[in-house]
Amino acid sequence: MTVVANGERSMASLQLEHVRKTYPNGFVAVEDATFDVADGELLVLVGPSGCGKSTLLRMIAGLEAITSGQLLIGDRVVNDVAPKDRDIAMVFQNYALYPHMTVAENLGFGLKLRGLPREQITARVADAAATLELDALLQRKPALLSGGQRQRVALGRALVRQPQVFLLDEPLSNLDAKLRLSMRVEIARLHRQLGATMIYVTHDQIEAMTLGQRIVVLKDGVIQQIDTPMALYQRPANLFVATFLGSPAMNVLHGRIDRADGLQLDLGDGVRIALAGSDVPDAWLGQPVTVGIRPEGIRVAGQGEAGFDAEVEVVEPVGSDVFVNLRVGPHPLVARFGPETHPTVGSQLRLVVQPQALHVFDRDSGLRRVLPA
Protein backbone atom coordinates (compact mmCIF):
# COMPACT_ATOMS: atom_id res chain seq x y z
CA MET A 1 0.00 0.00 0.00
CA THR A 2 1.58 3.28 -1.10
CA VAL A 3 1.12 6.68 0.53
CA VAL A 4 0.63 9.39 -2.07
CA ALA A 5 0.82 13.14 -1.82
CA ASN A 6 -2.80 13.78 -0.85
CA GLY A 7 -2.58 11.29 2.02
CA GLU A 8 -4.71 8.66 0.29
CA ARG A 9 -3.42 5.15 -0.19
CA SER A 10 -3.27 3.23 -3.46
CA MET A 11 -4.24 -0.43 -3.49
CA ALA A 12 -1.39 -2.93 -3.56
CA SER A 13 -2.90 -6.36 -4.04
CA LEU A 14 -0.93 -9.01 -5.89
CA GLN A 15 -2.13 -12.02 -7.86
CA LEU A 16 -0.35 -15.07 -9.28
CA GLU A 17 -2.19 -17.17 -11.86
CA HIS A 18 -0.64 -20.56 -12.70
CA VAL A 19 2.89 -19.19 -12.52
CA ARG A 20 5.61 -21.63 -13.60
CA LYS A 21 9.38 -21.40 -13.77
CA THR A 22 11.35 -23.86 -15.91
CA TYR A 23 15.09 -23.49 -16.46
CA PRO A 24 16.80 -24.30 -19.80
CA ASN A 25 17.97 -27.69 -18.46
CA GLY A 26 14.33 -28.67 -17.91
CA PHE A 27 14.34 -28.27 -14.11
CA VAL A 28 10.96 -27.00 -12.86
CA ALA A 29 11.63 -24.66 -9.92
CA VAL A 30 8.02 -23.50 -9.45
CA GLU A 31 4.93 -25.34 -10.68
CA ASP A 32 1.44 -23.83 -11.05
CA ALA A 33 1.71 -21.21 -8.28
CA THR A 34 -1.73 -19.64 -7.88
CA PHE A 35 -2.63 -17.36 -4.98
CA ASP A 36 -3.62 -13.80 -4.09
CA VAL A 37 -1.98 -11.42 -1.65
CA ALA A 38 -4.50 -8.95 -0.24
CA ASP A 39 -3.81 -5.24 0.08
CA GLY A 40 -1.97 -4.72 3.37
CA GLU A 41 -1.40 -8.43 4.01
CA LEU A 42 1.82 -9.98 5.34
CA LEU A 43 2.12 -13.29 3.48
CA VAL A 44 4.95 -15.72 4.23
CA LEU A 45 6.45 -18.20 1.76
CA VAL A 46 8.00 -21.08 3.71
CA GLY A 47 9.61 -24.39 2.92
CA PRO A 48 12.92 -26.25 3.00
CA SER A 49 15.97 -25.22 1.01
CA GLY A 50 15.39 -25.65 -2.72
CA CYS A 51 11.58 -25.63 -2.52
CA GLY A 52 11.24 -22.64 -4.89
CA LYS A 53 10.28 -19.91 -2.43
CA SER A 54 13.13 -17.51 -3.30
CA THR A 55 12.65 -18.20 -7.02
CA LEU A 56 8.99 -17.29 -6.61
CA LEU A 57 9.92 -14.06 -4.83
CA ARG A 58 12.46 -13.21 -7.54
CA MET A 59 9.79 -13.69 -10.21
CA ILE A 60 7.55 -11.27 -8.34
CA ALA A 61 10.47 -8.82 -8.19
CA GLY A 62 11.23 -9.25 -11.89
CA LEU A 63 14.69 -10.70 -11.25
CA GLU A 64 13.63 -14.06 -12.76
CA ALA A 65 11.59 -14.42 -15.94
CA ILE A 66 8.21 -16.17 -15.66
CA THR A 67 8.04 -19.19 -17.98
CA SER A 68 4.25 -19.25 -18.07
CA GLY A 69 1.28 -17.87 -16.16
CA GLN A 70 0.48 -14.30 -15.12
CA LEU A 71 1.60 -11.99 -12.34
CA LEU A 72 -0.53 -8.95 -11.52
CA ILE A 73 0.32 -6.11 -9.14
CA GLY A 74 -2.85 -4.16 -8.59
CA ASP A 75 -4.73 -4.58 -11.87
CA ARG A 76 -1.60 -4.52 -14.05
CA VAL A 77 0.01 -7.61 -15.60
CA VAL A 78 3.73 -7.15 -14.95
CA ASN A 79 5.28 -10.28 -16.52
CA ASP A 80 7.31 -8.17 -18.94
CA VAL A 81 7.67 -5.04 -16.80
CA ALA A 82 11.23 -4.20 -15.70
CA PRO A 83 11.96 -4.55 -11.94
CA LYS A 84 12.45 -0.78 -11.52
CA ASP A 85 8.98 -0.15 -12.95
CA ARG A 86 7.06 -2.65 -10.78
CA ASP A 87 6.88 -0.35 -7.73
CA ILE A 88 8.31 -2.98 -5.39
CA ALA A 89 11.17 -2.85 -2.89
CA MET A 90 13.25 -5.86 -1.88
CA VAL A 91 15.17 -6.56 1.32
CA PHE A 92 17.91 -9.15 0.87
CA GLN A 93 19.54 -11.61 3.24
CA ASN A 94 22.97 -9.97 3.06
CA TYR A 95 21.84 -6.33 3.70
CA ALA A 96 23.81 -5.10 0.60
CA LEU A 97 24.75 -1.78 2.24
CA TYR A 98 27.38 0.49 0.69
CA PRO A 99 30.29 0.43 3.19
CA HIS A 100 31.65 3.87 2.20
CA MET A 101 28.30 5.61 2.72
CA THR A 102 26.69 6.76 5.96
CA VAL A 103 23.35 5.40 7.09
CA ALA A 104 21.64 8.52 5.74
CA GLU A 105 23.37 8.14 2.38
CA ASN A 106 22.51 4.44 2.18
CA LEU A 107 18.86 5.22 2.92
CA GLY A 108 18.63 7.94 0.31
CA PHE A 109 20.84 6.52 -2.45
CA GLY A 110 18.07 4.77 -4.38
CA LEU A 111 15.93 7.91 -4.32
CA LYS A 112 18.92 9.94 -5.55
CA LEU A 113 19.34 7.59 -8.50
CA ARG A 114 15.67 8.09 -9.34
CA GLY A 115 16.22 11.84 -9.48
CA LEU A 116 13.98 12.88 -6.58
CA PRO A 117 14.52 16.43 -5.26
CA ARG A 118 16.96 16.71 -2.34
CA GLU A 119 14.27 18.06 0.00
CA GLN A 120 12.02 15.07 -0.68
CA ILE A 121 14.90 12.64 -0.15
CA THR A 122 15.79 14.30 3.16
CA ALA A 123 12.18 14.14 4.35
CA ARG A 124 11.75 10.47 3.43
CA VAL A 125 15.04 9.50 5.04
CA ALA A 126 14.07 11.34 8.22
CA ASP A 127 10.67 9.59 8.29
CA ALA A 128 12.20 6.14 7.78
CA ALA A 129 14.90 6.80 10.40
CA ALA A 130 12.27 7.86 12.93
CA THR A 131 10.11 4.80 12.19
CA LEU A 132 13.04 2.41 12.62
CA GLU A 133 14.71 4.34 15.47
CA LEU A 134 17.81 5.08 13.40
CA ASP A 135 17.89 8.83 14.10
CA ALA A 136 21.06 8.67 16.20
CA LEU A 137 22.88 6.52 13.64
CA LEU A 138 22.42 8.54 10.47
CA GLN A 139 26.06 9.68 10.29
CA ARG A 140 27.58 6.28 11.02
CA LYS A 141 28.91 3.91 8.39
CA PRO A 142 27.83 0.24 8.24
CA ALA A 143 31.08 -1.02 9.82
CA LEU A 144 30.11 0.74 13.05
CA LEU A 145 26.65 -0.84 13.23
CA SER A 146 25.49 -4.07 14.84
CA GLY A 147 23.81 -6.78 12.78
CA GLY A 148 20.38 -5.69 13.93
CA GLN A 149 21.10 -2.05 13.10
CA ARG A 150 22.33 -3.00 9.61
CA GLN A 151 19.15 -4.98 9.04
CA ARG A 152 17.05 -1.98 10.08
CA VAL A 153 18.98 0.17 7.58
CA ALA A 154 18.23 -2.40 4.86
CA LEU A 155 14.54 -2.23 5.84
CA GLY A 156 14.72 1.57 5.86
CA ARG A 157 16.17 1.65 2.36
CA ALA A 158 13.08 -0.23 1.17
CA LEU A 159 10.79 1.92 3.31
CA VAL A 160 11.89 5.23 1.79
CA ARG A 161 10.83 3.97 -1.62
CA GLN A 162 7.17 3.90 -0.48
CA PRO A 163 6.57 0.91 -2.78
CA GLN A 164 3.33 -0.90 -3.46
CA VAL A 165 4.81 -4.20 -2.26
CA PHE A 166 7.70 -5.07 0.09
CA LEU A 167 9.57 -8.31 -0.68
CA LEU A 168 11.77 -9.75 2.09
CA ASP A 169 14.09 -12.65 1.22
CA GLU A 170 15.24 -14.39 4.44
CA PRO A 171 16.22 -11.02 5.96
CA LEU A 172 17.02 -12.41 9.43
CA SER A 173 19.07 -15.49 8.55
CA ASN A 174 22.42 -13.81 9.31
CA LEU A 175 21.40 -12.73 12.82
CA ASP A 176 21.87 -14.61 16.09
CA ALA A 177 18.87 -16.09 17.91
CA LYS A 178 18.29 -13.10 20.21
CA LEU A 179 18.48 -10.58 17.36
CA ARG A 180 16.20 -12.70 15.18
CA LEU A 181 13.55 -12.54 17.88
CA SER A 182 13.81 -8.77 18.31
CA MET A 183 13.82 -8.17 14.54
CA ARG A 184 10.74 -10.39 14.10
CA VAL A 185 8.96 -8.12 16.53
CA GLU A 186 10.32 -5.08 14.66
CA ILE A 187 9.04 -6.32 11.29
CA ALA A 188 5.62 -7.19 12.73
CA ARG A 189 5.41 -3.74 14.33
CA LEU A 190 6.48 -2.07 11.09
CA HIS A 191 3.83 -3.97 9.14
CA ARG A 192 1.08 -2.92 11.55
CA GLN A 193 2.27 0.68 11.47
CA LEU A 194 2.49 0.93 7.68
CA GLY A 195 -0.41 -1.31 6.69
CA ALA A 196 1.88 -2.34 3.84
CA THR A 197 1.65 -5.36 1.56
CA MET A 198 4.58 -7.64 2.40
CA ILE A 199 5.76 -11.01 1.08
CA TYR A 200 8.30 -12.64 3.37
CA VAL A 201 10.45 -15.66 2.48
CA THR A 202 11.92 -17.90 5.18
CA HIS A 203 12.90 -21.53 5.79
CA ASP A 204 12.28 -21.01 9.52
CA GLN A 205 8.83 -22.30 10.51
CA ILE A 206 8.90 -20.27 13.76
CA GLU A 207 9.33 -17.05 11.75
CA ALA A 208 6.56 -18.14 9.41
CA MET A 209 4.12 -18.95 12.23
CA THR A 210 4.80 -15.76 14.22
CA LEU A 211 4.90 -13.27 11.34
CA GLY A 212 2.50 -14.47 8.66
CA GLN A 213 -1.16 -13.54 8.52
CA ARG A 214 -1.27 -16.35 5.98
CA ILE A 215 1.41 -18.86 5.02
CA VAL A 216 2.17 -20.52 1.69
CA VAL A 217 3.93 -23.86 2.31
CA LEU A 218 6.06 -25.09 -0.61
CA LYS A 219 7.84 -28.35 -1.36
CA ASP A 220 9.75 -29.16 -4.55
CA GLY A 221 8.30 -26.10 -6.28
CA VAL A 222 4.68 -27.08 -5.56
CA ILE A 223 2.35 -25.29 -3.15
CA GLN A 224 1.23 -27.76 -0.49
CA GLN A 225 -1.23 -25.57 1.44
CA ILE A 226 -2.17 -21.91 1.98
CA ASP A 227 -3.87 -20.87 5.21
CA THR A 228 -3.52 -18.99 8.49
CA PRO A 229 -0.77 -20.20 10.84
CA MET A 230 -3.10 -21.93 13.32
CA ALA A 231 -5.23 -23.51 10.59
CA LEU A 232 -2.08 -25.02 9.07
CA TYR A 233 -1.01 -26.30 12.48
CA GLN A 234 -4.38 -27.73 13.47
CA ARG A 235 -5.59 -28.93 10.04
CA PRO A 236 -2.54 -29.73 7.88
CA ALA A 237 -3.47 -30.83 4.37
CA ASN A 238 -0.81 -33.54 4.23
CA LEU A 239 1.98 -35.20 6.15
CA PHE A 240 4.64 -32.80 4.84
CA VAL A 241 2.85 -29.72 6.18
CA ALA A 242 2.09 -31.52 9.44
CA THR A 243 5.72 -32.40 10.11
CA PHE A 244 7.26 -29.19 8.76
CA LEU A 245 5.30 -26.90 11.07
CA GLY A 246 5.68 -27.34 14.81
CA SER A 247 8.63 -27.60 17.20
CA PRO A 248 9.28 -30.29 18.31
CA ALA A 249 7.97 -31.87 15.12
CA MET A 250 4.86 -34.01 15.04
CA ASN A 251 5.35 -37.67 16.01
CA VAL A 252 4.71 -39.95 13.02
CA LEU A 253 3.74 -43.62 13.47
CA HIS A 254 2.77 -46.21 10.86
CA GLY A 255 0.27 -48.91 11.76
CA ARG A 256 -3.33 -50.05 11.68
CA ILE A 257 -6.22 -48.76 13.77
CA ASP A 258 -8.58 -51.24 15.45
CA ARG A 259 -11.14 -51.25 18.27
CA ALA A 260 -9.80 -54.16 20.31
CA ASP A 261 -10.20 -53.10 23.95
CA GLY A 262 -10.98 -49.55 22.82
CA LEU A 263 -9.55 -47.66 19.86
CA GLN A 264 -5.86 -48.52 19.43
CA LEU A 265 -3.06 -48.05 16.95
CA ASP A 266 -1.40 -51.40 16.27
CA LEU A 267 2.26 -50.77 15.38
CA GLY A 268 3.07 -54.46 14.93
CA ASP A 269 5.19 -56.83 17.01
CA GLY A 270 2.67 -56.55 19.83
CA VAL A 271 3.18 -52.77 20.26
CA ARG A 272 -0.11 -50.88 20.62
CA ILE A 273 -0.96 -47.28 21.51
CA ALA A 274 -4.33 -46.55 23.09
CA LEU A 275 -6.30 -43.76 21.41
CA ALA A 276 -8.96 -43.38 24.12
CA GLY A 277 -11.54 -40.68 23.43
CA SER A 278 -10.78 -40.59 19.70
CA ASP A 279 -12.94 -42.04 16.95
CA VAL A 280 -12.53 -42.98 13.31
CA PRO A 281 -14.96 -44.25 10.65
CA ASP A 282 -15.42 -48.03 10.55
CA ALA A 283 -14.06 -48.04 6.97
CA TRP A 284 -10.63 -47.01 8.29
CA LEU A 285 -10.31 -49.95 10.67
CA GLY A 286 -7.67 -52.49 9.72
CA GLN A 287 -6.26 -50.31 6.92
CA PRO A 288 -2.60 -49.26 6.92
CA VAL A 289 -2.46 -45.60 7.97
CA THR A 290 0.02 -43.02 9.14
CA VAL A 291 -0.87 -41.39 12.44
CA GLY A 292 0.52 -38.04 13.57
CA ILE A 293 0.51 -36.97 17.22
CA ARG A 294 1.58 -33.50 18.35
CA PRO A 295 4.04 -33.60 21.30
CA GLU A 296 1.76 -31.41 23.42
CA GLY A 297 -1.07 -33.91 22.82
CA ILE A 298 0.62 -36.59 24.92
CA ARG A 299 0.04 -36.40 28.67
CA VAL A 300 0.62 -38.55 31.73
CA ALA A 301 -2.38 -40.81 32.41
CA GLY A 302 -4.46 -40.26 35.51
CA GLN A 303 -5.18 -42.91 38.15
CA GLY A 304 -6.93 -45.89 36.51
CA GLU A 305 -7.00 -44.19 33.09
CA ALA A 306 -6.47 -46.35 30.00
CA GLY A 307 -3.22 -45.54 28.24
CA PHE A 308 0.04 -47.02 27.02
CA ASP A 309 3.48 -47.45 28.54
CA ALA A 310 6.63 -45.73 27.29
CA GLU A 311 10.23 -45.65 28.49
CA VAL A 312 11.90 -42.29 29.16
CA GLU A 313 15.13 -41.95 27.17
CA VAL A 314 16.10 -38.26 27.30
CA VAL A 315 14.67 -35.33 29.28
CA GLU A 316 15.19 -31.80 27.91
CA PRO A 317 14.06 -29.02 30.28
CA VAL A 318 13.82 -25.69 28.43
CA GLY A 319 12.26 -23.55 31.17
CA SER A 320 8.57 -23.23 30.44
CA ASP A 321 8.42 -26.73 28.88
CA VAL A 322 10.03 -30.12 29.35
CA PHE A 323 10.59 -32.14 26.16
CA VAL A 324 10.67 -35.86 26.95
CA ASN A 325 12.05 -38.32 24.39
CA LEU A 326 10.31 -41.65 24.84
CA ARG A 327 10.32 -45.09 23.30
CA VAL A 328 7.31 -47.36 22.81
CA GLY A 329 8.85 -50.67 21.81
CA PRO A 330 11.19 -49.69 18.95
CA HIS A 331 9.20 -46.54 18.14
CA PRO A 332 10.43 -43.06 19.28
CA LEU A 333 8.03 -40.42 20.59
CA VAL A 334 8.50 -36.87 21.85
CA ALA A 335 6.15 -35.37 24.44
CA ARG A 336 5.91 -31.79 25.61
CA PHE A 337 5.11 -31.50 29.32
CA GLY A 338 4.82 -28.55 31.68
CA PRO A 339 7.74 -27.73 33.99
CA GLU A 340 6.08 -29.55 36.88
CA THR A 341 6.60 -32.89 35.08
CA HIS A 342 10.22 -33.98 35.13
CA PRO A 343 10.49 -37.79 34.81
CA THR A 344 13.64 -39.80 35.43
CA VAL A 345 15.61 -41.26 32.52
CA GLY A 346 14.95 -44.99 32.32
CA SER A 347 11.59 -44.79 34.10
CA GLN A 348 8.28 -45.98 32.66
CA LEU A 349 5.40 -43.56 32.08
CA ARG A 350 1.75 -44.38 31.52
CA LEU A 351 0.62 -41.97 28.80
CA VAL A 352 -2.58 -40.84 27.07
CA VAL A 353 -3.03 -39.34 23.58
CA GLN A 354 -5.47 -36.44 23.68
CA PRO A 355 -8.07 -36.76 20.89
CA GLN A 356 -7.51 -33.27 19.45
CA ALA A 357 -3.81 -34.06 18.96
CA LEU A 358 -4.49 -37.03 16.67
CA HIS A 359 -4.09 -36.72 12.88
CA VAL A 360 -4.60 -39.58 10.43
CA PHE A 361 -2.97 -39.57 6.98
CA ASP A 362 -3.31 -41.83 3.98
CA ARG A 363 -0.29 -44.15 3.90
CA ASP A 364 0.22 -43.83 0.12
CA SER A 365 -0.66 -40.22 -0.71
CA GLY A 366 0.17 -38.60 2.64
CA LEU A 367 -3.09 -36.64 2.47
CA ARG A 368 -4.88 -35.92 5.74
CA ARG A 369 -8.00 -37.92 6.47
CA VAL A 370 -10.76 -35.90 8.14
CA LEU A 371 -11.67 -37.28 11.55
CA PRO A 372 -15.30 -37.25 12.74
CA ALA A 373 -16.32 -34.07 14.56
N, C-alpha and C positions, 0 to 999 in steps of 0.2 A: 504494500500500500504506500503510495507516494504522496508526500505533502507538497502541494503546489502553492503558488504565490497568494492566492486568495484564501488560503487556510482550509480549502476543501481537499478531500482525499480522492485519488483516482483508484479504481478497482484494480486489483493485482491477482486475479485468479490465474490458475495454470492448468492445462489439460493435456494429457498424453493419450493418444489414440493408436493402439496397436503398434507401438514404437519398437523397432528391431534394430540391432546393431550386429552386422556380420563383417568380419575382417577378411582381407583378401585371401588368407589361407583357409577360409571356410569356417573358422571358429565363430560360433554365435555367442556373443558376450551378453546380450540382452534379447529376450524373446517375448514379443507380444505384451509389452508393458502398457497397461491401460489403467489410468486413475486420474482423479481431479485433485487439485490442491485449492482449497477455498481461500478467498480473500482474507488475509490476516491469520491464516493457520500456520502452526509450526508442525510440519510433517517430517518424520524421521525415516530414512532408508537404512535398514539394518540387515546384516548378514555376515557370514564368515568371509575371510579373505578370498578374493576371486569370484565373488557371487554376482558382480556386475553393478554394484551400487555406485561406485565412483564413476564408472563408464556412463551410467544413466545420468548422473549429475553433470558430467562433462558434455553430454548431448544437450541437456537443458541450457548449459552455459554457451553452447556453440563451439566448444573446443574439440568436439568429436562430431563427425557427420552422421546423420541419421540415415540408415540404410533404407528403411521403409516405415510407414506410419506418419502421423502428424503430431506436431507440438504446437500448442497455442498458448500465448501469454496474453491475458485479457481475451479479446476477440480476434487477435492477429495470429495467423500461421507464421511461425518464425523459422521453419526448417532451413531456409536459405538466407536468413538474415545474419549478418556479421555479429560476432559477440558484442562489439562496442555499441551496436544499435539495438540490442535486446532489452536494455534498461534493467540489467541485473548487476549484482555485485557479488564477488566470490571471495570467501575467506579460506585460505589454504592451510594445510597441516604445518608447513614450515615457516609461517609468518611472512616470509619474503619481504622484509623491511630493508630499506636502503641504509647501509651502515654509516655512510658519511653524512646523512641528513639527520636533523633533529626530529623529535616526535612531531612537532608542528609541521615541519616540511614534509615528513612522510604522510601525514594526514591530508595535506593539501595538494600533494604532487599530482594525483590523478585529475583533480579539478583544474590545476594549472595547465596540464596537457590539453584539456578540453577547451581552454581559452576563456574560462569564467573570469569576470572582473575580480581584482584583488580584494575589494571590499566584501564581495560575496564569499570568496574563499575564506577570508578571515572569520567571517560570521559563522560559516558552517563548521570550521575547525573548532571554534570556541564552543559551539553547541555540542559537538560530538565529545570534546574534552570534558565538558561539564557532565554530560550524560554518563560517561565512563570513568569519571573521577580521575582524569589525567591532567587537570589544570596545572598542578605543581610540577609536571614532568615535561612540559612542552618544549623546553630548551635542552633537554637531555638527548643524547644519541643512544641507539639501541643497545650498545655494549654496556651501558650503565643501567639497564633495566633488568628486572627479574623476568622469568619466563611468563608469569601471569601478566605482568605489565606489557610485555611484548605482544601477548595475545590480545590484550585490550586495544593496543594500537592497531593491530591487524583488523579487529572488529571496527574500530573507529574509522579506518580508511574506507571500509565498505559503507559505514553509516553516513559519511559526508556526501556520498554519491546520491543519497535519497532515491535508491532504486525501487523498481516495482517489486523485485524479488531478491531476497538474500539467499545465497547458496553457501553452505558451510561444509567443507570436506575434511572430516576428522580433525577439527581444529584443536582438540585437547589432547591428542595422542602423545605429544612430546612433553607433557607436564607430569609432575609426580602426583601421587594419589590425593594428597591434601589440596593441591592447586586445582586438580580436575574437579573436585567437589565444589570449591569456591567458584570456579569459572562456570560450572553448570548452573549454579544459582544466578550468576551474573547474566548468562545468556537468557535464562528464563525470565529474569527481571526485565532485561532489555526488550524481549519480545512483548511482554505485557505492556510496557511503557510505550512502545512504538506502534503496537497493533500491526506489525509488519508481517508479510508473507515470507516464511522461511522454510527452506528444505535443508535438512541436516543429515549428513552421512556419518555413520559410525559402525564399528564392528562390536562395540561394547553394549551389551544388552541392558546394563544398568543405566547408561546414558540414554538409551532409547526409551526405556520405561519411564524415567524421571522427566525427560524433556518433551517427548512427543505428545501432541494432542491426538494424533493418529500415527500408526507405525505401518510401514510397508516392509514385510519380511521377504527377503530374496534368498534363493539358493540356485546356484548354477545358471544364473541369468533369468530365472523364472520367478515371478511373484507367487509366493506361497499363500499369503493372507494379508489383508489390509483391515485394520480395526483399531479401536482405542487400546491403550496398554492393558487395562484390566480385562477387557473382552478377550484379547489374545491370550492372556494368562489363564483365564478361567475356561475359555472355550476354544482351545487351539484347533485349527482345521486339520492338522495332521501331526504325525509323530515328530517331524523336524521342528516345527514351530514349538511344540510342547517341550522338547528337550533343549532348544536354543534359548528360550526365555525362562528365567528363574535361576536363582543362586541360593543354595546348591541346586544342581539340575534335577529334573524329575527322575524318580526311580523308574526303570523300565524292566518289566518281567514278561517272559513268554510262557504261556501255558494254556490250560483249558479251564473254563468256568463250569462248575457243577453245583448242585444243591444238596450234596451229601452232608448231613449234619449242619444245615445252614449253607448259605452261599459261600463258596470257597474257590480259590484259584489253585488248581492243581499244577505244580511246576515239574512234576515227574519225580521218579525215585523216592516216592513217599513224602515229598515236601509239599505242604499245603499252607496257604495263607487264608485265614478267615476274612470274609468281607461282610461282616455283620452289619445290618442296617442298609446295605446297598441292594439294588435289584437290577436285573437285566431281563430282556425278553426271553421267552422259552427257546426261541429259534437260535439264540446264541449259545445255548448250553452244549457242551461237548465239542464245540468248534475251536480250532487253534486261534488264539487271539494274543494281542500284545496289550498289556495293562500298564498304565502309567499312574504312579502315586507320588504326589507332591510331598517333599520331606516334612512340611508342617502339618500334613494330614495323617501322620503317624503319631499316636500318643500311647502312653503307658496305660494298660488295662486296669480298670477298677476291680475291687474285690468281687470275685465270682463272675466277672465279665468274660464272655467268650472272646478268644483272641488267638494269637500264635506266638511261639517262642523264637527269640533271636539272641545270638551271642554278641556281646559288645566287643568290638575290635579296637576302635580308636575313639577317643573323646576329644573334641575340639571346642573349648570354651572361647567365645569371642565377645564376652561382655553381656550384651542383652540377650544372646542366644547361646545354646550349646548344640553343636552339630555332633551327632553320634553316628559313627560308621558301624554298621551291624552286618551280621551274616545269618541268613536263614538257609541251612544246609550249605550248598555251594554258592548261593546267590547273595550278592552284596546289596545292602540297602543303606540309605542315609536318612536320618530323622532329625528334625529341628525341634528341640525342646526349649522351654524357658530356663532361665538361669537357676531356678530352684531344683531342676532335675540334673543330677551330675553322677551318672552311674559309674561303676568300677569296671575297668578293662578286664575282660574275661568272664564277667557276670552274665547271667541270663535275664532277659527282660520279657515279660508278657505284654504284647503290643496289640493295638487295635487300629485298623484303617478307618478313618472317618469317611462316610459316604461321599461328601462333597469333594474329597480329594482324589476320587477314583476317576480315571479316564480309560476308555476302552478303544483300541485302534484295530483296524483290519490288519491281519498279519501280512498280507501280500501288498496292498496298496499303501498302507500306513495312514489311511484316512481315519478320522475320528468317527466312532459310532456314537450316536446320540442316545444317552441313557434315559430311561423313563423319568418324568418329572416327579 
